[in-house]
Amino acid sequence: MENDNQLSIFKGGLALGVGVGLVGGVMSTLWIKKRQRLNADAVLTLVKEAFLKEGPIEGSWINFEKQPLRKFAVHSEGYTGGITRLEDGKIVSYEFLADAKTGTVLEIERRIPEN
């Protein structure tokens, strides 16, 4: 009888430990995912994929240092970069600012070099 009681306590403690460990693991994974940022290469790949849907590109670049961003009350970090492509026989440059967390392009500026 006493062994059954000890076994019951052991099983209850084991179940509690496994439950706490599982909940802790899920919560820490979610916390890390929320704070995780994309690296510069991943952001450039996302931007290039978007440009390639409209046609070929000639070149691309990205600044690997994140810079602080502020749009009104929202603070974030972002990467600056650029894409070049041939349009109507001229090289056209697009400079962009992308969010480091999501890779979303926040600003883009089209520049045509003067000849």
Secondary structure as GFF3:
##gff-version 3
##sequence-region A 1 115
A	DSSP	alpha_helix	2	35	.	.	.	ID=ss1
A	DSSP	alpha_helix	40	52	.	.	.	ID=ss2
A	DSSP	beta_strand	59	62	.	.	.	ID=ss3
A	DSSP	beta_strand	67	71	.	.	.	ID=ss4
A	DSSP	beta_strand	74	87	.	.	.	ID=ss5
A	DSSP	beta_strand	90	99	.	.	.	ID=ss6
A	DSSP	beta_strand	105	111	.	.	.	ID=ss7
###
